[in-house]
Amino acid sequence: MVPSLGRGRGAGLHTLKGGDHLSGRVLEADAFPPLFIATSGMDAAHTRLVNDYHAWQAPWMLLLPHLDSATEAHWKPPPAGRPNPSRSTAACILR
């Protein structure tokens, strides 16, 4: 059983070989990227891949309580019959 860590915190439960020092480590919520995968420092191809992954996951990620209004507006489907030009091609295909 994992003890309550408080909102947004995370604890290292299991590690790979050589990572014993990480087991039990507790990280505060701000140590995690807001959308679970950060794109800072990635090349353009990997950034597009992560953006497409986020678009694919958008239906459930819209339920996250910490989304800012710009991100929420970007992912919400447009009203019927109106395209959303800000969405990627892959996101439109996946709808």
C-alpha positions as CSV (number, residue, x, y, z in Angstrom):
1,M,0.0,0.0,0.0
2,V,1.2,3.5,-0.9
3,P,0.9,6.1,1.8
4,S,-1.0,9.3,0.9
5,L,1.5,11.7,-0.5
6,G,-0.8,14.7,-1.1
7,R,-2.1,16.1,-4.3
8,G,0.2,15.6,-7.3
9,R,3.2,14.2,-5.5
10,G,4.8,11.0,-6.6
11,A,6.9,8.3,-4.9
12,G,9.4,5.9,-6.5
13,L,8.0,2.4,-5.8
14,H,10.1,0.1,-8.0
15,T,13.3,0.7,-9.8
16,L,15.4,-1.0,-12.5
17,K,18.8,-2.6,-11.7
18,G,21.1,0.1,-10.3
19,G,18.4,2.4,-9.3
20,D,18.0,1.4,-5.7
21,H,18.7,5.0,-4.5
22,L,15.5,6.1,-6.3
23,S,13.2,3.7,-4.5
24,G,11.1,5.6,-2.0
25,R,12.1,9.0,-3.4
26,V,9.2,11.5,-3.2
27,L,8.8,14.2,-5.9
28,E,6.6,17.3,-5.6
29,A,3.9,17.9,-8.2
30,D,6.0,20.6,-9.9
31,A,8.7,18.0,-10.8
32,F,6.3,16.5,-13.3
33,P,5.5,18.0,-16.7
34,P,1.9,19.3,-16.8
35,L,1.1,17.0,-19.7
36,F,3.2,14.1,-18.5
37,I,5.8,14.4,-21.3
38,A,7.8,17.6,-21.7
39,T,9.0,18.6,-25.2
40,S,11.7,21.0,-24.0
41,G,15.1,20.1,-25.5
42,M,13.6,17.7,-28.1
43,D,14.2,18.0,-31.8
44,A,11.4,18.9,-34.2
45,A,10.5,15.3,-35.1
46,H,10.2,14.2,-31.5
47,T,8.2,17.3,-30.6
48,R,5.7,16.5,-33.3
49,L,5.5,13.0,-32.1
50,V,4.8,14.1,-28.5
51,N,2.3,16.7,-29.8
52,D,0.5,14.0,-31.8
53,Y,0.4,11.7,-28.7
54,H,-1.1,14.5,-26.6
55,A,-3.7,15.1,-29.3
56,W,-4.5,11.4,-29.3
57,Q,-4.9,11.4,-25.5
58,A,-6.8,14.7,-25.5
59,P,-10.3,13.2,-24.8
60,W,-9.3,12.0,-21.4
61,M,-6.7,14.7,-20.7
62,L,-9.4,17.3,-20.9
63,L,-10.5,15.9,-17.6
64,L,-7.3,17.0,-15.9
65,P,-8.1,19.7,-13.3
66,H,-4.9,21.7,-13.9
67,L,-5.3,22.5,-17.6
68,D,-5.0,26.1,-18.5
69,S,-7.8,27.6,-20.7
70,A,-5.6,27.8,-23.9
71,T,-4.6,24.1,-23.7
72,E,-8.2,23.1,-23.1
73,A,-9.5,25.3,-26.0
74,H,-6.8,23.7,-28.3
75,W,-8.0,20.2,-27.5
76,K,-11.7,20.6,-27.4
77,P,-13.4,19.5,-30.5
78,P,-14.7,22.4,-32.6
79,P,-18.5,22.9,-32.9
80,A,-20.1,20.7,-35.5
81,G,-19.2,21.6,-39.0
82,R,-16.3,24.0,-38.0
83,P,-12.7,22.8,-38.5
84,N,-10.1,23.6,-35.9
85,P,-7.0,24.8,-37.8
86,S,-4.8,24.5,-34.7
87,R,-5.1,20.8,-34.4
88,S,-2.5,18.5,-36.1
89,T,-3.3,16.3,-39.1
90,A,-2.9,13.2,-37.0
91,A,-5.4,14.5,-34.4
92,C,-8.0,15.2,-37.1
93,I,-7.5,11.7,-38.5
94,L,-7.9,10.1,-35.1
95,R,-11.3,11.8,-34.4
